[in-house]
Amino acid sequence: MPLVILECKITGNPPVGISRKMPKIYRAALKATATGWHDTILERHFTPGNDSRYRFEPRNQVYLHEIKPFQGTGQGRYVKELLKGQSLRWLRTFFSVTATQKQATLRMTAPTYFEHPFIGTFVDPRTGKTKNITHQPDKPAEVTQVNEDDRKSLMAFARSEIQLRTELALRGI
């Protein structure tokens, strides 16, 4: 399963009086960061220009010139990771976030064709011809890619979350 690593390192001693609260602060900040990734950065993978921001595997010509223009819905005709939008709807809807003081895990459920695409031979019911599919792009890896801009925004978000929660703990709220 794809993994996103933020190189987040917390140094120094915690402020006086809240050292016991720091694990809860870290856990809440990491959970908020994972939720922030889900709310903002996941959407960027399904928008126009996504192939210039992220490294997607090339699609074959049949898919690009015959399937996408005719079966794509809305932007699904042009955007590389999108066809009818079902995978995006599932990823946005069926998710859960868990966190410890050292890591946060975001689990998303996608349709079967997204996680386990068909590779093999089948007979086309319209033409009766045998077709062989040898390769499918690794869509979960493509969707969970984090480029340098994403990493910087996530680091800034995590930093501000920890700072805000620490200040609130110091004030006793």
CORSULJO-V651338 format. One record per pair of residues at least 4 apart in sequence whose ideal C-beta (glycine too) atoms are under 8 Angstrom apart, sorted by the first residue. I is the first residue (numbers start at 1). J is the second residue. Records with the same first field share a line. If there is no record, write none. Layout:
I->J, J
This chain:
1->140
2->140, 141, 143, 144, 145
3->144
4->37, 144, 146
6->33, 151, 154, 155, 158
7->155
8->155, 158
10->26, 162
13->19
14->18, 19, 22, 166
15->19, 166, 170
17->170
18->22, 25, 166, 169, 170
21->25, 169
22->26, 101, 166
23->27, 101
24->28, 101
25->29, 162, 165, 166, 169
26->30, 101, 102, 162
27->31, 99, 100, 101
28->32, 99, 161, 165
29->33, 158, 161, 162, 165
30->34, 99, 100, 101, 102, 103, 104, 158
31->35, 97, 98, 99, 104
32->36, 157, 161
33->37, 104, 154, 157, 158, 161
34->38, 97, 99, 104, 105, 106
35->39, 97, 106
36->40, 41, 154, 157
37->41, 42, 106, 146, 150, 154
38->42, 92, 95, 97, 106, 108
39->43
40->44, 153
41->45, 146, 150, 153, 154
42->46, 91, 92, 143
43->47
44->50, 53, 150
45->50, 54, 81, 142, 143, 145
46->50, 79, 81, 82, 85, 88
47->75, 79
48->75, 78, 79
49->53
50->54, 56, 79, 80, 81
51->56, 80
53->147, 149
54->142, 145, 147
55->142, 145
56->80, 81, 137, 142
57->137, 138, 142
59->63, 64, 80, 137
60->64
61->65
62->66, 67
63->67, 68
64->68
65->69
66->70
67->71, 72, 83
68->72, 76, 77, 78, 83
69->77
71->76, 83, 84
72->76, 77, 78, 82, 83, 84
73->77, 83, 84, 85
74->85
75->79, 82
76->82, 83, 84, 85
81->139, 142, 143
82->87, 88
85->89
86->90, 111
87->91, 110, 111, 114, 139
88->92
89->93
90->94, 108, 109, 110, 111, 114
91->95, 108, 109, 110, 143
94->108, 109
95->106, 107, 108, 109
96->106, 107
97->104, 105, 106, 107
98->104, 105, 107
99->103, 104, 105
100->104
110->114, 115, 139, 140
111->115
112->116
113->117, 118
114->139, 140
115->139, 140
117->136, 137, 139
118->122, 133, 136
119->133, 134, 135, 136
120->132, 133
121->130, 131, 132, 133
122->130, 131, 133
123->128, 129, 130, 131
124->128, 129, 130, 131
137->142
138->142
139->143
140->144
141->145
146->150, 151, 154
147->151
148->152
149->153
150->154
151->155
152->156
153->157
154->158
155->159
156->160
157->161
158->162
159->163
160->164
161->165
162->166
163->167
164->168
165->169
166->170
167->171
168->173
169->173
